[in-house]
């Protein structure tokens, strides 16, 4: 929901809206699509969303590395005791 423009699955805006369900003065038409396409804000937001799945590595990699180091030290201790 926005005042000037909205883009997404459900886009509700006063002026420009592009989406699956769009409500606004210009909804899912040529002026709305042109505004979204030419807006620097929406260009940056859509570019960022393209890479959003990679953000999972920020929280997934550190615990995996910790687990790997724990397993490595455990194996090392077992080999020293035998």
Secondary structure as UniProt FT lines:
FT   STRAND          5..13
FT   STRAND          16..23
FT   STRAND          26..27
FT   HELIX           30..38
FT   HELIX           40..50
FT   HELIX           52..55
FT   HELIX           56..81
//
